[in-house]
Amino acid sequence: MLLKENPDRQWRLDDLAAIVNLSLGRLAHLFKSEIGISVQQYLTQLRLEKAKYELEMSFLSIKEIAAAVGFPNVGRFTASFKAAVGVTPREYRKRVVNNRTTRKNLKLARSANR
């Protein structure tokens, strides 16, 4: 819950271990056995989900979104996003906008034909 509420924070594994009163190794082991991925992979997933939302719903620049979701720089953000989603953040945003426009035009065409 702590990670989900603050994915943009620059978490250190030893800080998380101290918060939950576990050794670093035990935290890493338990987290992976319960969640199925490492803490870092989980944080990256959370950050990318938040980034997708921002790309879809805001007018923030790619650089601003990268910073807002906790990536140290836009290059790392773009590389992580492309590896996970298959397209760059810019391409993702463009596709979302194009899909919205297409859906809007279809609705308008349907209502004009009635």
Buried (B, 14 or more C-beta within 10 A) or exposed (E): EEBEEEBBEEBEBEEBBEEEEBEEEEBBEEBBEEEEEEBEEBBBBBBBBBBBEBBBEEEBEBBEBBBBBBBEEBEEBBEBBBEBBEEBBEEBBEEBEEEEEEEEEEEEEEEEEE
